Amino acid sequence: MSAAKQGILEAKPNHLLVATIAIMVNFFDTLGIGGFAPLVVLLKRFKLVQDKLLPGTLNTALCLPSIIEALIYIKNVPIDAMTLLSMITAAIIGSLLGVKLVARLNVGKVQLVMALALSLVLMIMLSDKAGFISAGGSALGLTGTKLAIAITGNFILGVLMSFGIGPYAPCMALVYSLGLSPIAAFPIMMGSCGLVMPIASIKFIKLHAYHRRVSLLIGTTGLIGVVAAVAIIHLLSSALLTWAAIIIISYTVWQLFASAHRYLSAQSA
């Protein structure tokens, strides 16, 4: 039996612990914070999954919740169909092409550029909140040049998924800078991930490169967190959603800078 197959047949994990992690991670994932980073931390902290099985476990465990998140937001959040479909399609194409680019580009430099770009958008958002400039908007769709920029931007975010850079915060920043309503980011980013992750999951399942029990537990019990978060987000105003986006983007900028520093430092050592 291969090492990977042995990995999915490890001793049964603590079901209550995994279920608690699943609900918490998917709750915050549904609110736009993202699930990969916190799930990695928790799985490693409690030694639930071997490091070599983490990528496959992340994708397979969060696949079903991501699909459900996408369906819920696409159904319940009003947004122009052309804007939604074109941006999601661009992200999917970008993610498929991104696999071929991973080996050619310096991941640390990509993370650094993304962190700087998000920092600029963050400054614009904070300046808007302070009343120095007028930015953001309440539009539910894009046309013309703005739509072309949105499609190009989401294509790039799709490519960056292959580098392990989550699209949530960058998508929020992109949507905000183009004048869309903050809530419009949710069906776009959830739809993008919801359609990309099954493709990746199939690959990991065929390779047996995932922890089967942990993936099943998180994929099922995590739906409780999804439902709870969806119930809350509909109670939030546009202003609160914008502040939530600022917090999420700030956290992502810090993560990207830290990750880029570690990566570039390791290369120069």
C-alpha positions as CSV (number, residue, x, y, z in Angstrom):
1,M,0.0,0.0,0.0
2,S,1.3,3.5,-0.9
3,A,2.1,6.1,1.7
4,A,-0.7,8.2,0.4
5,K,-3.2,5.4,0.7
6,Q,-2.0,4.8,4.2
7,G,-2.7,8.4,4.9
8,I,-6.4,8.2,4.2
9,L,-6.7,5.1,6.4
10,E,-5.3,6.7,9.6
11,A,-6.9,6.1,12.9
12,K,-10.3,7.7,13.3
13,P,-10.0,11.4,14.3
14,N,-11.8,13.0,17.2
15,H,-15.2,13.5,15.6
16,L,-16.4,16.2,18.0
17,L,-13.1,18.2,17.5
18,V,-13.2,17.9,13.7
19,A,-16.9,18.9,13.6
20,T,-16.2,21.9,15.8
21,I,-13.4,23.0,13.5
22,A,-15.6,22.4,10.4
23,I,-18.4,24.5,11.7
24,M,-16.1,27.4,12.8
25,V,-14.0,27.4,9.6
26,N,-17.0,27.2,7.2
27,F,-18.8,29.9,9.2
28,F,-16.0,32.4,8.6
29,D,-15.4,31.1,5.1
30,T,-19.0,31.9,4.2
31,L,-18.5,35.5,5.6
32,G,-15.6,35.9,3.2
33,I,-12.6,35.4,5.5
34,G,-11.6,32.3,3.6
35,G,-11.2,28.7,4.8
36,F,-7.8,27.4,3.7
37,A,-5.6,29.4,6.1
38,P,-7.5,28.8,9.3
39,L,-8.1,25.1,8.4
40,V,-4.4,24.5,7.8
41,V,-3.5,26.1,11.2
42,L,-6.1,23.9,13.1
43,L,-5.4,20.7,11.3
44,K,-1.7,21.1,12.0
45,R,-2.2,22.3,15.6
46,F,-4.2,19.2,16.5
47,K,-2.1,16.9,14.3
48,L,-5.2,15.6,12.4
49,V,-3.6,15.3,9.0
50,Q,-0.1,14.6,7.7
51,D,1.5,17.6,6.0
52,K,1.8,15.8,2.7
53,L,-2.0,15.2,2.7
54,L,-2.9,18.8,3.6
55,P,-3.5,20.2,0.0
56,G,-5.8,17.4,-1.0
57,T,-7.6,17.5,2.4
58,L,-8.2,21.2,2.1
59,N,-9.7,21.0,-1.4
60,T,-11.8,17.9,-0.8
61,A,-13.0,19.0,2.7
62,L,-14.2,22.4,1.6
63,C,-15.5,21.4,-1.8
64,L,-19.1,20.7,-0.8
65,P,-19.5,23.7,1.5
66,S,-18.0,25.9,-1.2
67,I,-20.6,24.6,-3.8
68,I,-23.4,25.2,-1.3
69,E,-22.1,28.7,-0.5
70,A,-22.0,29.4,-4.3
71,L,-25.6,28.2,-4.8
72,I,-27.0,30.1,-1.9
73,Y,-25.3,33.4,-2.8
74,I,-26.0,33.2,-6.5
75,K,-29.7,32.5,-5.7
76,N,-30.2,35.1,-3.0
77,V,-27.9,38.0,-3.9
78,P,-29.2,40.2,-6.8
79,I,-26.4,40.7,-9.4
80,D,-26.3,41.2,-13.1
81,A,-26.2,37.8,-14.8
82,M,-23.6,38.8,-17.4
83,T,-21.3,40.3,-14.8
84,L,-21.6,37.2,-12.6
85,L,-21.2,34.6,-15.4
86,S,-18.3,36.3,-17.2
87,M,-16.3,36.9,-14.0
88,I,-16.8,33.3,-12.8
89,T,-15.8,31.9,-16.2
90,A,-12.7,34.1,-16.3
91,A,-11.7,32.7,-12.8
92,I,-12.2,29.1,-13.9
93,I,-10.1,29.6,-17.1
94,G,-7.4,31.4,-15.1
95,S,-7.2,28.6,-12.5
96,L,-6.8,26.0,-15.2
97,L,-4.1,27.9,-17.0
98,G,-2.4,28.9,-13.7
99,V,-1.3,25.3,-13.0
100,K,1.1,25.6,-16.0
101,L,2.5,28.9,-14.6
102,V,3.3,27.8,-11.1
103,A,6.6,26.3,-11.9
104,R,7.7,29.4,-13.9
105,L,6.9,32.2,-11.5
106,N,8.4,33.2,-8.2
107,V,5.6,32.6,-5.7
108,G,7.1,35.0,-3.1
109,K,7.2,37.8,-5.6
110,V,3.7,37.1,-6.7
111,Q,2.5,37.3,-3.1
112,L,4.4,40.5,-2.6
113,V,2.9,42.2,-5.6
114,M,-0.6,41.1,-4.6
115,A,0.0,42.4,-1.0
116,L,1.1,45.8,-2.4
117,A,-1.9,46.0,-4.7
118,L,-4.4,45.1,-1.9
119,S,-2.7,47.7,0.3
120,L,-3.4,50.4,-2.3
121,V,-7.1,49.4,-2.4
122,L,-7.2,49.3,1.4
123,M,-5.9,52.9,1.6
124,I,-8.6,53.9,-0.9
125,M,-11.3,52.2,1.2
126,L,-10.1,53.8,4.4
127,S,-9.9,57.2,2.7
128,D,-13.5,56.8,1.6
129,K,-14.6,55.9,5.1
130,A,-12.7,59.0,6.5
131,G,-14.5,61.2,3.9
132,F,-11.3,62.2,2.1
133,I,-12.5,60.7,-1.2
134,S,-15.7,59.2,-2.7
135,A,-15.2,55.6,-3.7
136,G,-17.1,52.3,-3.7
137,G,-20.7,52.1,-4.9
138,S,-24.0,50.2,-5.0
139,A,-24.1,48.9,-8.6
140,L,-25.2,45.4,-9.2
141,G,-23.7,45.0,-12.6
142,L,-20.9,46.3,-14.9
143,T,-20.7,47.1,-18.6
144,G,-18.1,48.3,-21.1
145,T,-14.6,49.0,-19.8
146,K,-15.4,48.3,-16.2
147,L,-16.7,44.8,-17.1
148,A,-13.6,44.2,-19.2
149,I,-11.4,45.2,-16.2
150,A,-13.5,42.9,-13.9
151,I,-13.2,39.9,-16.2
152,T,-9.4,40.5,-16.6
153,G,-9.0,40.9,-12.8
154,N,-10.9,37.8,-12.0
155,F,-9.0,35.8,-14.6
156,I,-5.8,36.9,-12.8
157,L,-7.3,35.9,-9.4
158,G,-8.1,32.5,-10.9
159,V,-4.5,32.1,-11.9
160,L,-3.4,33.1,-8.4
161,M,-5.5,30.3,-6.9
162,S,-2.9,27.9,-8.3
163,F,-0.3,29.7,-6.1
164,G,-2.4,29.1,-3.0
165,I,-3.6,32.8,-2.9
166,G,-7.2,32.8,-2.0
167,P,-9.5,35.0,-4.2
168,Y,-11.9,36.3,-1.5
169,A,-10.2,39.4,-0.3
170,P,-8.8,40.4,-3.8
171,C,-12.2,39.9,-5.3
172,M,-13.7,42.2,-2.6
173,A,-11.1,44.8,-3.4
174,L,-11.8,44.4,-7.2
175,V,-15.5,44.7,-6.8
176,Y,-15.2,47.7,-4.5
177,S,-12.8,49.6,-6.8
178,L,-15.2,49.1,-9.7
179,G,-18.2,50.6,-7.9
180,L,-20.1,47.4,-7.3
181,S,-22.1,46.8,-4.1
182,P,-19.9,45.0,-1.4
183,I,-22.4,42.2,-1.3
184,A,-21.9,41.6,-5.0
185,A,-18.5,40.1,-4.3
186,F,-20.0,37.1,-2.5
187,P,-21.8,35.3,-5.4
188,I,-18.7,36.1,-7.7
189,M,-16.0,34.8,-5.4
190,M,-18.1,31.9,-4.0
191,G,-19.2,30.9,-7.5
192,S,-15.6,31.0,-8.7
193,C,-14.3,28.8,-5.9
194,G,-17.4,26.5,-5.9
195,L,-16.8,25.6,-9.6
196,V,-12.9,25.4,-9.4
197,M,-12.6,23.3,-6.3
198,P,-14.4,20.2,-7.6
199,I,-11.9,20.0,-10.4
200,A,-9.0,20.0,-8.0
201,S,-10.8,17.6,-5.6
202,I,-11.2,14.9,-8.3
203,K,-7.5,15.0,-9.0
204,F,-6.6,14.5,-5.3
205,I,-9.2,11.8,-4.8
206,K,-7.8,9.8,-7.8
207,L,-4.3,10.1,-6.3
208,H,-5.5,9.1,-2.8
209,A,-3.7,12.2,-1.6
210,Y,-6.2,13.3,1.0
211,H,-7.4,12.3,4.5
212,R,-10.8,10.6,3.7
213,R,-12.4,10.7,7.2
214,V,-11.4,14.3,8.0
215,S,-12.6,15.4,4.5
216,L,-16.0,13.7,4.9
217,L,-16.5,15.1,8.4
218,I,-15.6,18.7,7.5
219,G,-17.5,18.5,4.2
220,T,-20.7,17.5,6.0
221,T,-20.8,19.1,9.4
222,G,-19.3,22.3,7.9
223,L,-22.6,22.9,6.2
224,I,-24.0,24.0,9.7
225,G,-21.5,26.8,9.7
226,V,-22.5,27.8,6.1
227,V,-26.2,28.1,7.0
228,A,-25.5,30.1,10.2
229,A,-23.3,32.6,8.4
230,V,-25.8,33.1,5.5
231,A,-28.5,33.9,8.1
232,I,-26.3,36.5,9.7
233,I,-24.9,38.2,6.5
234,H,-28.4,39.1,5.3
235,L,-28.8,41.2,8.5
236,L,-25.7,43.3,7.8
237,S,-25.9,46.7,6.1
238,S,-23.8,47.8,3.2
239,A,-21.7,50.0,5.6
240,L,-21.0,47.0,7.9
241,L,-20.2,44.8,4.9
242,T,-17.6,47.4,3.7
243,W,-16.0,47.5,7.2
244,A,-16.0,43.7,7.1
245,A,-14.2,43.8,3.7
246,I,-11.7,46.2,5.1
247,I,-10.9,43.9,8.0
248,I,-10.7,40.8,5.7
249,I,-8.4,42.6,3.2
250,S,-6.2,43.9,6.0
251,Y,-5.8,40.4,7.4
252,T,-5.0,39.0,3.9
253,V,-2.4,41.8,3.3
254,W,-0.7,40.8,6.5
255,Q,-0.7,37.1,5.5
256,L,0.6,37.8,2.1
257,F,3.5,40.0,3.3
258,A,4.4,37.4,6.0
259,S,4.2,34.5,3.5
260,A,6.2,36.4,0.9
261,H,8.9,37.3,3.5
262,R,9.2,33.6,4.5
263,Y,9.4,32.4,0.9
264,L,11.9,35.0,-0.2
265,S,14.1,34.6,2.9
266,A,14.2,30.8,2.4
267,Q,15.3,31.3,-1.2
268,S,18.1,33.7,-0.3
269,A,19.4,31.5,2.6
